[in-house]
Amino acid sequence: MRAWTVASPADEVRLSEVPPPTLQGGGVLVDVLAAHVPAYTKAVVRGNRGGLPVPLVLGPSCVGRVAAVAPDVFHVVPGDIVLDTALLDAGGGDEVLVGWVGLGGSGAGSERTERMRAVWRNGVFAEKALCAKETLVKLPGAETYPDPVRLAFLPWLGIAAAGLRAAGPLTGRDVAVIGATGQLGGAAVLTALAAGAATVTAAGRNPEALDRLAGLDPRVRVHRLTGDRATDAAGIGPVDVALDTLGATPTADATLAAYDSLRVRGTLVLVGGVRQDLPIPYGDLMHRRLTLRGSWMSDPETVTTVWHLVRSGVLDLTAAEPLKVGLDDPAAALDLAERTTGLDFVALVP
């Protein structure tokens, strides 16, 4: 079959002919229908986000149709439409993202995560994939969804929803999304609206993407980040919940502005890729009774909830626009993904 592979730490993504995967215990063979190509895929391959377990078939998540299941797999059957989340969790903080970078817990890895990556190495940027049963979530009714390519955005909606759920119920609360003009941020805006937020403040730097978010719903207000902490805090808040979805940034000022924007008993949730440490004032956190939470990836329950919101129409997935690419030219596809922001995303359709 055809697949996007990375052979070594110095290699680029290549289109390769590789043997199709064979079924093994605990595994599910999936025909890949569509996979989101993250905007930062180039950075992942070049080692800027951690080490890839090369050689491998690249790709962290997809929507697919089950082709075959191992004898010890019971929650899905051939013909089911599933979401592969890529998150393989062995418990105790030992988690890996199959076909990608990223380790749970401390992020340092362990002897067990090395063994997990040895058994479950290959991802889903291919015609077919072998997925660990734990990474798959069944999507009941998805076989009749009118545009299955859009469902490739579900992993990002799940990550955003898990972060927002960490702050508690959102109904009637004021929510801010920091980094809203990125793809994870755009997913968070859609999810907060579907969860019943009273207002959603979309904070980001791309004016065109902000305008698009403002047109989603009258509850959306926008703030263009200035880089000045005090100015941005005033423009973002006051809010009850702030979700930080920023990627790698030169400073943590926007994240700290989100902290400053919180009301008493507010919650700041971190789900992004900011690399700086945060100087949090002990007394302020205590006296304002604030909560600071971290959230990484998602879980099957949250993904299922998001899917029900999409299937029912409460979460309008037509707001997210897939830019379809095939397997033929991975370099061009990664260039396109790097240029794509907000609610546009690159969908690989093998």
C-alpha positions in Angstrom: 0.0 0.0 0.0 1.0 3.7 -0.2 1.9 5.6 3.0 3.8 8.6 4.2 6.9 7.4 6.0 9.8 8.8 7.9 12.9 6.6 7.8 15.4 8.4 10.1 15.7 11.5 12.3 17.3 13.3 9.3 14.7 12.2 6.8 11.7 14.1 5.3 8.2 12.7 4.8 8.2 10.4 1.8 5.5 8.6 -0.2 6.5 5.0 0.0 5.2 1.6 -1.0 5.0 -0.5 2.2 3.5 -3.9 3.1 -0.1 -3.5 4.2 -0.5 -4.0 8.0 -1.4 -7.5 9.2 -3.8 -8.1 12.1 -2.2 -8.8 15.6 -3.6 -9.3 19.0 -5.4 -6.2 20.4 -5.5 -4.7 17.0 -8.0 -3.4 14.4 -7.4 -3.0 10.7 -8.9 0.2 9.4 -9.4 1.6 5.9 -8.4 5.2 6.3 -11.2 7.6 5.2 -9.7 10.9 6.2 -6.9 12.2 8.5 -6.2 15.7 9.7 -2.7 16.9 8.8 -1.7 19.2 11.7 -0.3 22.6 10.7 2.9 21.9 12.7 3.7 18.5 11.0 6.9 19.9 9.5 8.1 20.9 12.9 7.3 17.4 14.2 9.3 15.7 11.5 12.3 18.1 12.0 12.4 17.2 15.6 11.1 20.5 17.0 8.4 18.8 19.0 10.2 15.8 20.4 11.6 12.6 18.9 9.7 10.4 16.4 10.1 6.6 16.9 11.5 6.2 13.4 11.2 4.4 11.1 7.5 4.7 11.0 4.3 5.5 9.0 3.5 9.0 10.1 0.1 10.2 11.3 -1.6 10.7 14.7 -5.3 10.2 14.1 -8.0 9.5 11.5 -11.5 8.6 10.7 -11.7 5.1 9.2 -13.9 2.1 8.5 -13.1 -1.1 10.3 -12.0 -3.9 8.0 -11.1 -6.6 10.5 -10.6 -7.1 14.2 -8.5 -9.4 16.3 -10.2 -12.1 18.3 -9.8 -10.2 21.5 -11.5 -7.0 20.2 -15.2 -6.7 21.1 -16.2 -3.0 21.0 -16.1 -2.6 17.2 -16.9 -4.9 14.3 -16.1 -4.7 10.5 -18.0 -2.0 8.8 -18.1 0.4 11.9 -16.9 4.0 11.4 -14.3 4.8 14.1 -12.1 7.6 15.2 -8.6 6.7 16.0 -7.4 9.1 18.7 -3.8 7.8 18.6 -3.7 8.0 22.4 -2.5 4.7 23.9 -2.7 4.7 27.7 -1.1 1.9 29.8 -2.0 3.7 33.1 0.3 5.2 35.6 1.2 8.1 33.3 2.6 5.8 30.6 0.9 7.1 27.5 2.1 7.4 23.9 0.7 9.0 20.7 1.0 6.3 18.1 2.6 7.4 14.9 3.5 10.8 16.3 5.5 12.6 19.0 4.3 13.1 22.6 4.4 11.1 25.8 2.1 11.5 28.7 2.9 11.9 32.4 6.2 13.7 32.8 6.9 13.5 29.1 10.2 11.8 29.8 9.1 8.3 28.8 9.9 5.0 30.4 10.9 1.5 29.6 7.2 0.7 29.2 6.6 3.5 26.8 9.5 2.3 24.7 7.9 -1.2 24.6 4.6 0.4 23.7 6.2 2.3 20.8 7.9 -0.9 19.6 4.6 -2.7 19.3 2.4 0.2 18.2 4.7 2.4 16.0 2.9 3.1 12.8 0.4 5.9 12.3 -2.4 6.5 9.8 -1.2 8.7 6.9 -1.7 5.7 4.7 -4.4 3.7 2.8 -4.8 1.3 5.7 -3.7 1.3 9.3 -3.4 -1.2 12.2 -4.7 0.5 15.3 -4.6 -0.5 18.9 -8.1 -1.2 20.2 -7.6 1.3 23.0 -7.2 4.2 20.5 -10.5 3.6 18.7 -13.8 5.2 19.5 -16.9 4.0 17.6 -19.0 6.7 15.9 -22.6 5.3 15.8 -24.5 6.6 12.8 -21.4 8.1 11.1 -21.9 5.9 8.1 -24.7 8.2 7.0 -22.9 11.5 7.8 -23.1 13.5 4.6 -19.4 14.6 4.5 -17.2 12.1 6.3 -14.0 14.1 5.4 -15.1 16.8 7.9 -15.0 14.2 10.7 -11.2 14.3 10.5 -11.6 17.4 12.6 -13.1 15.4 15.5 -9.7 14.7 17.3 -9.2 18.5 17.7 -12.7 19.0 18.9 -12.2 16.2 21.4 -8.9 17.8 22.7 -10.6 21.1 23.0 -13.7 19.6 24.7 -11.5 17.7 27.2 -9.9 21.0 28.2 -13.1 22.8 28.6 -14.6 20.0 30.6 -11.8 20.3 33.1 -13.2 23.7 34.0 -16.6 22.2 34.8 -20.0 23.0 33.2 -19.9 25.9 30.7 -23.6 26.7 30.5 -24.2 30.4 31.1 -20.5 31.1 31.8 -18.2 33.5 30.0 -15.3 31.6 28.3 -12.2 32.8 26.5 -10.1 30.9 24.0 -6.5 32.1 23.8 -5.0 31.3 20.4 -8.4 31.0 18.9 -7.1 31.7 15.4 -5.3 28.3 15.3 -7.0 25.0 14.5 -7.2 23.8 18.1 -8.4 27.3 19.2 -11.1 27.3 16.4 -12.2 23.9 17.6 -12.4 25.2 21.2 -14.7 28.1 20.1 -17.0 25.7 18.3 -17.1 23.4 21.3 -17.7 26.2 23.9 -20.6 27.5 21.8 -22.1 24.0 21.6 -21.6 23.5 25.4 -23.8 26.6 26.1 -21.3 29.3 27.0 -22.9 32.7 27.5 -20.1 34.4 25.6 -16.9 33.1 24.0 -14.1 35.6 23.6 -11.8 34.5 20.8 -8.3 36.0 21.3 -5.7 35.7 18.6 -3.5 37.6 16.1 -5.0 36.8 12.7 -7.6 39.4 11.9 -9.2 37.5 9.1 -9.6 34.4 11.2 -11.0 36.5 14.0 -13.6 38.0 11.7 -14.6 34.5 10.6 -15.0 33.4 14.2 -17.1 36.5 15.0 -19.5 35.5 12.3 -20.2 32.1 13.8 -22.6 33.2 16.5 -23.7 36.5 18.2 -22.2 35.2 21.5 -18.6 35.3 20.0 -16.6 38.4 20.8 -13.1 38.8 19.5 -9.9 40.4 20.8 -6.8 40.8 18.7 -3.7 40.1 20.9 -1.4 43.1 21.3 1.5 41.5 23.2 0.9 43.8 26.2 -0.2 41.8 29.1 -2.4 44.4 30.8 -4.0 45.5 27.5 -4.8 41.9 26.5 -6.1 41.0 30.0 -8.6 43.8 29.8 -9.6 42.9 26.2 -10.1 39.2 27.1 -11.9 39.4 30.3 -13.4 39.3 32.7 -14.3 35.7 32.1 -15.0 32.6 34.2 -13.0 30.2 32.1 -9.9 30.7 29.9 -8.6 27.9 27.7 -5.0 28.4 26.4 -4.6 26.7 23.0 -1.5 28.6 21.9 1.4 26.9 20.2 5.1 27.7 20.7 5.3 31.4 21.4 8.2 33.8 22.1 6.8 34.7 25.6 4.1 33.5 27.9 2.5 37.0 28.1 -0.7 36.0 26.4 -1.2 33.0 28.7 -0.6 35.3 31.7 -3.0 37.8 30.3 -5.6 35.0 30.3 -4.8 34.3 33.9 -5.2 38.0 34.8 -8.6 38.1 33.0 -10.2 35.5 35.3 -13.0 36.4 37.7 -12.9 35.2 41.3 -13.1 31.4 41.3 -12.2 31.3 37.6 -10.3 28.6 35.9 -7.4 28.6 33.5 -6.9 25.4 31.5 -3.7 24.8 29.5 -3.9 22.5 26.5 -1.5 24.2 24.1 2.2 24.2 23.3 3.6 27.2 25.2 7.2 26.3 26.2 7.8 28.9 28.9 7.3 28.5 32.6 4.5 30.5 34.2 5.2 32.7 37.2 2.0 32.3 39.1 1.6 34.6 42.2 0.8 32.4 45.2 -1.2 34.9 47.1 -3.3 36.0 44.1 -4.1 32.4 43.2 -5.2 31.7 46.7 -7.2 34.9 47.5 -9.1 34.9 44.2 -9.7 31.1 44.7 -8.5 30.4 41.1 -8.0 27.0 39.6 -5.1 26.2 37.2 -5.6 23.0 35.3 -3.7 21.0 32.7 -5.4 18.9 30.0 -3.7 16.6 27.5 -5.4 14.9 24.6 -8.9 13.5 25.2 -10.7 10.3 26.3 -13.3 8.1 24.7 -16.2 9.5 26.7 -15.4 13.1 25.6 -15.0 12.1 22.0 -18.3 10.3 22.1 -20.0 13.3 23.6 -18.5 15.6 20.9 -19.7 13.1 18.2 -23.2 13.2 19.6 -23.1 17.0 19.5 -22.0 16.9 15.8 -24.5 14.2 14.8 -27.4 16.1 16.4 -26.4 19.4 14.7 -25.7 21.2 18.0 -22.1 21.5 17.0 -22.1 22.7 13.4 -19.1 21.0 11.8 -19.8 22.8 8.5 -18.0 25.8 10.0 -14.7 23.8 9.7 -13.5 23.6 6.1 -11.4 20.7 5.0 -8.7 21.3 2.3 -8.4 17.9 0.7 -5.1 16.4 -0.3 -4.1 12.9 -1.5 -1.0 10.8 -0.8 0.8 11.7 -4.0 2.8 14.8 -2.8 3.5 14.9 0.9 5.8 17.9 0.6 3.1 20.1 -1.0 0.5 18.8 1.5 2.8 19.8 4.5 3.4 23.2 2.9 -0.3 23.7 2.6 -0.9 22.6 6.2 1.7 25.0 7.5 -0.1 27.9 5.8 -3.5 26.8 7.0 -5.1 28.3 10.2 -8.3 28.7 12.1 -11.3 26.6 10.9 -9.6 25.6 7.7 -7.6 22.3 8.0 -5.8 19.9 5.6 -7.5 16.6 5.3 -5.6 13.7 3.8 -7.9 11.5 1.8 -6.0 8.4 0.7 
